[in-house]
Amino acid sequence: MKVAVGVTGGIAAYKAAELVRELQQKGLEVQVIMTAHGQEFVRPLTFAALTGQKVITDMFGSGQQDANVESAIEHIAVAQSIDLLAVVPATADCLAKFAHGVADDFLSTLYLATKAPVVVAPAMNVNMWEHPATRDNLESLRKRGVSIVEPDDGYLACGMTGPGRLAATETILQRILETLGVREDLKGEVVLVTAGPTREEIDPVRYISNRSSGKMGYAVAEAAHRRGARTLLISGPTALQPPPGVEYIPVTTVAEMRAAVLERLPEASILVKAAAPADYRPRKRAGQKMRKTGKDLSLLLEPTEDILSEVARRKKDQIVVGFAAETENLVTSARAKLEAKHLDFVVANEVGKNGSGFDSDFNTVTILGRDGLERQLPRLKKIEVANEILNEIVRVQSHGKS
């Protein structure tokens, strides 16, 4: 998920840096937009260093020579890419612009251009906060669905005491998470996720692997972390960056993945086995590169360890989720895997379908449960599939506690 954070011109602008860091710790991507007056209090470089992204400071680039078609429509691109717009702090001027539809800078134009939910956290002098014009603007924004994080009472930078101080970072963070639908229903849980393929070497330059991109497992790890779990990600080689805040354990072979899983298994309350480890490996690895001879070549393969079956045998009260990638008889084959390996859930996906599965950001799956669940999901983003899987886990946990 991506959050745009607008920083306007108030003394509380420095607190936005803390909020940006907290959002990142929740696994959210952050794009910062600063008004001209906001830059008088905090330099854009601060937010660029925190986010690793360009900070947007004006509508058409930093100067005439930077202006182009891309910069001219950047506000539309950002508006379409974000899941939420948060303005922290929101000055009286910003609230007035939003309420009256004024679009004279990037932030106010973005507000009009986006259909994402909007959260504003006002901060200003107490008299400005209590002025009828500000109250009318706030009421207008509320009627349009804007979420207002009321300021705290206290000593203000102007020397006065009263309402107007920016709400606590934790309060703003929770409002943003609630608005995004990010729950912390896995707080206190330890979720162990495996992801990606493995590589079994034939010689120093060749190996056996498969087409797994790791995206599904990484999405599960990201979703679990967002929902409050301590998350361990054991991953084979992929081109992906580990989600922020997740404990990352890289492995290459099935043997390495097995060792890492069994070592961390006692810590875990939930295991989601989304990896695609190789089923076979060469019985012998050549010490030197095998030369092309123009003749047929045979490789003798031996089965690798079945990590999922071993985990199921060793588990105590943990919930174990497996994945089944099938090319035919999807539900029947997945149900057989569920029973044979004593899993709590299996997530079945039919590989080869256009627009989902390998290398895609989308997946089409059926979730099967030991309790008889058979739930077919429509084509969804993998992060959405991940949350649906976690929803089923939470459902089973809640029934067990009731």
PENOR-V490446 format. One record per residue. N is the residue number from 1. PHI is phi in radians with two decimals (NA if undefined). PSI is psi in degrees with one decimal (999 if undefined). NEAR is the number of other ideal C-beta (glycine too) atoms within 10 Angstrom. Layout:
# PENOR-V490446
N|PHI|PSI|NEAR, N|PHI|PSI|NEAR
This chain:
# PENOR-V490446
1|NA|148.4|19, 2|-2.13|130.3|13, 3|-2.04|129.6|25, 4|-1.62|128.3|25, 5|-1.97|116.0|26, 6|-1.61|130.6|28, 7|-2.04|116.7|33, 8|-1.86|179.8|30, 9|-1.48|80.5|18, 10|-2.47|160.7|27, 11|-1.05|-25.4|15, 12|-1.36|3.5|24, 13|-1.02|-31.7|24, 14|-1.12|-25.4|14, 15|-1.26|-17.7|21, 16|-1.11|-29.1|30, 17|-1.10|-40.4|18, 18|-1.13|-40.6|16, 19|-1.11|-42.6|23, 20|-1.01|-45.0|24, 21|-1.08|-42.1|13, 22|-1.14|-39.5|18, 23|-1.09|-41.7|25, 24|-1.13|-36.7|17, 25|-1.12|-23.3|13, 26|-1.52|6.0|22, 27|1.45|16.5|21, 28|-1.66|141.2|23, 29|-1.42|136.7|17, 30|-2.15|130.5|22, 31|-2.03|120.8|21, 32|-1.71|134.9|25, 33|-2.11|128.8|25, 34|-2.06|137.4|28, 35|-1.38|167.0|23, 36|-1.04|-41.4|12, 37|-1.28|-30.4|16, 38|-1.06|-34.0|26, 39|-1.24|-14.1|16, 40|-1.30|-20.2|12, 41|-1.79|-37.4|17, 42|-2.39|135.7|19, 43|-1.37|145.3|12, 44|-0.99|-29.9|17, 45|-1.01|-33.1|9, 46|-1.03|-48.3|18, 47|-1.30|-32.3|24, 48|-1.11|-39.9|13, 49|-1.17|-37.3|11, 50|-1.23|-42.0|18, 51|-1.66|-21.8|18, 52|1.26|15.6|9, 53|-2.21|157.6|12, 54|-1.07|137.3|12, 55|-1.59|126.6|22, 56|-1.46|123.5|22, 57|-2.08|-15.2|19, 58|-2.73|177.2|17, 59|-1.29|-38.4|18, 60|-2.21|35.9|14, 61|1.53|174.4|16, 62|-1.44|-3.7|10, 63|-3.02|170.5|8, 64|-1.00|-37.8|7, 65|-1.22|-19.4|7, 66|-1.55|-12.6|11, 67|-1.25|132.7|13, 68|-2.71|-178.2|11, 69|-1.06|-39.7|7, 70|-1.08|-44.7|10, 71|-1.20|-30.7|15, 72|-1.17|-28.6|12, 73|-2.00|16.8|12, 74|-1.06|-35.5|20, 75|-1.09|-32.3|24, 76|-1.25|-42.3|13, 77|-1.08|-44.7|11, 78|-1.14|-43.2|21, 79|-1.01|-37.1|19, 80|-1.44|-18.5|11, 81|-1.66|-16.8|13, 82|-1.59|154.2|22, 83|-1.74|-13.7|17, 84|-2.88|145.0|22, 85|-1.95|123.7|24, 86|-2.08|135.3|29, 87|-2.02|115.3|29, 88|-2.52|111.2|28, 89|-1.42|159.3|30, 90|-1.85|117.0|31, 91|-1.40|169.7|22, 92|-1.06|-36.7|21, 93|-1.12|-43.1|17, 94|-1.09|-45.0|27, 95|-1.07|-39.8|26, 96|-1.14|-42.6|16, 97|-1.06|-47.3|23, 98|-1.07|-44.5|25, 99|-1.14|-33.1|19, 100|-1.84|5.6|10, 101|1.25|26.1|9, 102|-1.36|131.9|15, 103|-2.26|78.8|16, 104|-2.03|8.0|9, 105|-2.64|-179.5|21, 106|-1.12|-44.0|22, 107|-1.14|-47.0|26, 108|-1.18|-32.5|24, 109|-1.22|-39.9|20, 110|-1.05|-41.2|26, 111|-1.00|-42.2|25, 112|-1.29|-28.3|13, 113|-1.52|-22.1|18, 114|-1.63|148.5|20, 115|-1.81|4.2|8, 116|-1.25|154.7|22, 117|-1.09|152.8|17, 118|-2.16|132.3|23, 119|-2.12|128.6|23, 120|-2.15|139.8|25, 121|-2.10|94.1|26, 122|-1.17|151.2|30, 123|-2.66|126.6|26, 124|-2.99|176.5|27, 125|-1.04|145.2|17, 126|-1.02|-39.1|18, 127|-1.16|-38.2|12, 128|-1.13|-40.9|17, 129|-1.10|-38.1|21, 130|-1.58|-2.7|13, 131|-1.14|139.9|14, 132|-0.96|-33.7|7, 133|-1.12|-43.6|12, 134|-1.15|-40.8|18, 135|-1.10|-40.3|11, 136|-1.14|-41.4|13, 137|-1.12|-41.0|20, 138|-1.11|-42.6|21, 139|-1.12|-40.3|12, 140|-1.08|-43.1|15, 141|-1.16|-40.2|20, 142|-1.05|-42.0|11, 143|-1.10|-26.5|9, 144|-1.54|0.1|10, 145|1.70|4.4|8, 146|-1.25|133.1|20, 147|-1.54|122.1|17, 148|-1.80|121.5|18, 149|-1.61|102.6|24, 150|-1.01|139.0|12, 151|-1.23|160.7|22, 152|-1.50|161.1|14, 153|-1.46|149.7|12, 154|2.77|-171.2|12, 155|-1.34|128.0|10, 156|-1.79|160.8|21, 157|-1.05|-27.6|12, 158|-1.32|-6.7|13, 159|1.73|-8.0|7, 160|-1.55|165.0|11, 161|-2.14|134.3|12, 162|2.66|-170.3|16, 163|-1.22|142.8|15, 164|2.53|-15.0|25, 165|-1.33|136.4|22, 166|-0.91|134.8|27, 167|-1.02|158.0|21, 168|-1.04|145.9|14, 169|-0.96|-41.8|18, 170|-1.09|-37.6|11, 171|-1.14|-44.9|14, 172|-1.12|-43.3|24, 173|-1.02|-46.8|22, 174|-1.11|-38.1|15, 175|-1.13|-41.4|18, 176|-1.10|-45.7|25, 177|-1.11|-41.9|22, 178|-1.09|-42.6|12, 179|-1.15|-35.4|17, 180|-1.34|-12.6|19, 181|1.42|16.7|10, 182|-1.44|118.1|21, 183|-1.78|163.6|16, 184|-2.05|43.9|13, 185|-1.39|-0.6|15, 186|-1.94|14.7|23, 187|-1.08|132.5|10, 188|1.63|-12.3|10, 189|-1.56|154.3|20, 190|-2.03|113.7|19, 191|-1.83|121.2|27, 192|-1.81|120.3|28, 193|-2.08|133.9|31, 194|-1.88|147.7|31, 195|-2.64|158.5|27, 196|1.42|179.1|30, 197|-1.54|176.9|22, 198|-2.05|167.9|29, 199|-2.20|126.4|21, 200|-1.99|115.0|23, 201|-1.25|137.4|15, 202|-1.63|-46.2|19, 203|-2.64|-175.4|15, 204|-1.08|-13.3|12, 205|-2.12|-6.0|10, 206|-2.21|152.2|15, 207|-2.67|163.8|19, 208|-1.70|131.1|18, 209|-2.63|-163.1|16, 210|-2.56|-176.4|15, 211|-1.52|6.2|11, 212|-1.06|130.1|25, 213|-1.60|-18.1|20, 214|1.51|-3.9|23, 215|-1.09|-36.7|25, 216|-1.17|-46.2|31, 217|-1.13|-39.8|28, 218|-1.13|-35.4|26, 219|-1.15|-40.0|25, 220|-1.10|-44.3|31, 221|-1.08|-43.5|32, 222|-1.09|-45.3|26, 223|-1.13|-41.9|29, 224|-1.10|-41.5|30, 225|-1.12|-43.4|23, 226|-1.05|-31.2|26, 227|-1.57|14.5|24, 228|1.73|-2.5|18, 229|-1.40|147.0|25, 230|-1.28|125.4|19, 231|-2.13|128.3|29, 232|-1.91|126.7|23, 233|-2.03|110.6|28, 234|-1.74|115.0|28, 235|-2.24|136.9|26, 236|-1.30|-178.7|26, 237|-1.14|124.0|16, 238|-2.45|173.1|17, 239|-1.68|11.1|9, 240|-1.63|152.6|16, 241|-1.58|133.7|8, 242|-1.03|141.0|18, 243|-1.03|141.8|21, 244|-1.01|139.8|14, 245|1.51|-4.9|15, 246|-1.68|140.0|21, 247|-1.38|119.6|16, 248|-1.88|126.1|14, 249|-2.16|102.6|18, 250|-1.41|140.4|15, 251|-2.40|168.9|22, 252|-2.13|-50.2|17, 253|-1.78|168.2|18, 254|-1.07|-41.4|23, 255|-1.06|-40.4|16, 256|-1.20|-39.5|17, 257|-1.13|-43.6|27, 258|-1.02|-47.6|21, 259|-1.07|-42.2|15, 260|-1.18|-41.1|19, 261|-1.13|-47.7|25, 262|-1.17|-31.7|14, 263|-1.17|-39.8|11, 264|-1.65|-9.3|16, 265|-0.97|-42.1|18, 266|-1.04|-25.1|10, 267|-1.35|-24.6|12, 268|-1.51|142.4|23, 269|-1.76|-20.2|18, 270|-2.41|131.8|23, 271|-2.11|124.3|27, 272|-2.01|108.5|30, 273|-1.67|81.6|27, 274|-1.66|-0.9|26, 275|-1.24|163.2|25, 276|-2.14|72.3|23, 277|-1.18|150.1|29, 278|-1.09|141.1|20, 279|-1.42|-25.0|14, 280|-2.38|156.7|14, 281|-2.44|157.5|24, 282|-1.08|136.1|17, 283|-1.13|-35.2|9, 284|-2.22|136.2|11, 285|-1.71|128.0|13, 286|-1.23|136.1|14, 287|-1.30|-24.4|8, 288|-2.17|162.4|8, 289|-1.03|130.5|11, 290|-1.35|125.2|14, 291|-1.43|145.8|7, 292|-1.28|126.8|7, 293|-1.97|-10.6|7, 294|1.45|0.1|5, 295|-1.87|162.5|5, 296|-1.06|148.3|5, 297|-2.28|132.5|9, 298|-1.97|137.4|5, 299|-1.94|130.7|13, 300|-1.59|118.5|8, 301|-1.88|147.7|15, 302|-2.16|152.6|10, 303|-1.20|145.3|10, 304|-1.51|172.3|19, 305|-1.15|143.6|15, 306|-1.62|92.0|15, 307|-1.10|-42.0|24, 308|-1.11|-42.9|24, 309|-1.12|-39.3|15, 310|-1.17|-39.7|15, 311|-1.10|-44.3|24, 312|-1.07|-34.9|19, 313|-1.25|-35.4|10, 314|-1.55|-16.8|13, 315|-1.12|154.5|16, 316|-1.88|-95.0|7, 317|-1.88|17.3|6, 318|-1.27|152.9|18, 319|-1.61|129.6|22, 320|-2.09|127.0|23, 321|-2.04|128.1|24, 322|-1.94|167.0|25, 323|-2.09|146.5|25, 324|-2.29|108.1|22, 325|-1.64|117.1|21, 326|-2.20|155.3|16, 327|-1.88|-9.9|9, 328|-2.78|162.2|8, 329|0.82|53.4|11, 330|-0.96|-60.2|19, 331|-1.21|-41.7|16, 332|-1.06|-46.5|11, 333|-1.16|-40.3|17, 334|-1.18|-39.9|26, 335|-1.10|-39.0|17, 336|-1.10|-39.6|13, 337|-1.15|-40.8|19, 338|-0.98|-46.3|19, 339|-1.30|-45.1|12, 340|-1.13|-33.5|11, 341|-1.83|8.6|19, 342|0.96|48.4|15, 343|-1.57|160.9|27, 344|-1.48|-37.1|21, 345|-2.50|153.9|22, 346|-2.34|137.5|27, 347|-1.86|113.6|27, 348|-1.78|129.7|24, 349|-2.34|136.3|22, 350|-1.52|112.3|20, 351|-1.32|155.2|13, 352|1.66|-5.4|12, 353|-1.31|141.7|14, 354|-1.14|134.2|7, 355|1.41|6.7|10, 356|-2.64|166.6|21, 357|1.57|-135.2|22, 358|-0.93|131.5|17, 359|1.13|-1.8|11, 360|-1.65|157.3|17, 361|-1.51|1.2|14, 362|-2.07|158.6|16, 363|-2.61|151.7|24, 364|-2.17|112.7|18, 365|-2.32|164.1|28, 366|-2.13|127.2|19, 367|-1.69|122.3|20, 368|-1.94|139.3|26, 369|-2.15|154.4|18, 370|-1.11|-22.9|15, 371|-1.48|10.2|11, 372|1.72|-2.3|6, 373|-1.02|136.0|14, 374|-2.50|100.3|12, 375|-2.15|111.1|13, 376|-1.57|126.5|12, 377|-1.73|148.7|16, 378|-1.25|174.9|9, 379|-1.11|119.3|15, 380|-2.32|160.8|17, 381|-1.07|148.1|15, 382|-1.09|-31.2|24, 383|-1.16|-32.5|19, 384|-1.26|-40.2|16, 385|-1.05|-43.1|25, 386|-1.00|-44.3|28, 387|-1.17|-33.9|21, 388|-1.17|-38.0|15, 389|-1.09|-46.4|24, 390|-1.14|-34.0|24, 391|-1.03|-42.1|15, 392|-1.17|-37.0|20, 393|-1.11|-46.0|22, 394|-1.08|-38.4|17, 395|-1.04|-46.5|13, 396|-1.14|-40.6|16, 397|-1.09|-42.8|16, 398|-1.15|-35.7|10, 399|-1.17|-36.0|9, 400|-1.19|-27.7|9, 401|-1.54|-15.8|6, 402|-1.48|999|5
